Structures are given as C-alpha cells and as structure tokens.
Amino acid sequence: MIAMSRRDTFERVERVERYARRLDRAFRLPFTGIRLGWDSIIGLVPGIGDTLALAPAVWIVNEARELGAPKSLVVQMGWNVAVDWAIGLLPLIGDIMDIGYKANMRNAALLRRWAEEYHRTAGEGRAEAPDYQGAELA
C-alpha cells in the first residue's frame, strides 16, 4: 500500500463509485423503478457474459486492496463478486436475480464506509470496530 492523502483516497473511491453506478445502475427500465447497468446487459450473453463482467468487478476489489483496506473487507468484496458471478450463471432466473444483487454497488458502499472510518479525524471516531456487513447501497 502506498501512503495516500485523504484527498487521493476519496478521489479513487469516487472513481470506483462512478464505475459501480455504470455497471449496476446506468439505466432505468421505462415505467418501472428498476435500474440495471452494463453488468446485467453483458451478463445476458450466453456462456461468457458473466465471466466478462468479472473484469471491472475485480478491478473494484483491487482498488480496495491498493488503498489499504483490511484483508477481511477485501475478502468480503471478493465474496460479493463471486456470488454475483454464480447467480449470473443461472440461465434467465440468474439474469433477473443479477439485476437485484448489484455486487459492484455493494462493494463501492463498503469501500466508501471503510475510507470514511479510516480517515476519520481523531476524536470523531468510535470505540468499536466498524460493521462493514451493514453498508448501505447508494
């Protein structure tokens, strides 16, 4: 991990969030509140779509690792990607479920929460360890 300033860290987190939005929430289905992104669209390609969609998802996890996120958080983010990939492998039903799971948005929220905790000013912090399981989706 390279020591980064607060500004550099949050610029990278914002970049991850932009990519996550494109991958998971870029489009709204007309007349519904359902949002989907390029991950869901690429995942429709039989056989290789979900595997191709792994590349940007793995990039997000790698960004967390490079920013110095704890190993437990990186593993959790990797698990989110693995679940998303496995769900997407199921024909039709998996594609529908993939629209709802949004692993990239989950991972971006986890990374944002960790970065905010990590760069919290002394005296603002909490006594207990942060709960990354409860990170909300943006």
Residue pairs with C-beta under 8 A, 6 or more apart in sequence:
1 66
1 67
1 68
2 66
4 12
4 67
4 68
6 119
9 67
9 115
9 118
9 119
10 115
10 119
12 63
12 67
13 67
13 108
13 111
13 112
13 115
15 63
16 60
16 63
16 64
16 107
16 108
16 111
17 108
17 112
17 138
19 56
19 59
19 60
19 104
19 108
20 60
20 104
20 105
20 107
20 108
20 138
21 37
21 105
21 108
21 138
22 37
22 38
23 37
23 38
23 39
23 53
23 56
23 57
23 104
24 35
24 36
24 37
24 39
24 40
24 102
24 103
24 104
24 105
25 35
25 36
25 37
25 102
25 105
26 35
26 36
26 37
26 38
27 35
27 36
27 37
28 34
28 35
29 35
29 36
34 99
36 99
37 104
38 53
39 53
39 56
39 57
39 84
39 98
39 103
39 104
40 95
40 98
40 99
42 49
42 50
42 52
42 53
43 49
43 50
43 53
43 88
43 94
43 95
43 98
44 95
45 52
46 91
49 88
50 85
50 88
50 89
50 94
50 98
51 85
53 85
53 88
54 81
54 85
56 104
57 81
57 84
57 85
57 103
57 104
57 107
58 81
60 77
60 104
60 107
60 108
60 111
61 74
61 77
61 78
61 81
61 107
63 111
64 73
64 74
64 77
64 107
64 110
64 111
64 114
65 74
67 111
67 115
68 118
69 77
69 111
69 114
70 114
72 132
73 110
73 111
73 114
73 132
76 110
76 132
76 133
77 107
77 110
77 111
80 103
80 106
80 107
80 110
81 103
81 107
83 101
83 103
84 98
84 101
84 103
84 104
87 94
87 97
87 98
87 101
88 94
88 95
88 98
90 97
102 137
105 137
105 138
106 135
106 137
108 138
109 135
109 136
109 137
109 138
110 132
110 135
112 135
112 138
113 130
113 132
113 135
114 130
114 132
117 125
117 130
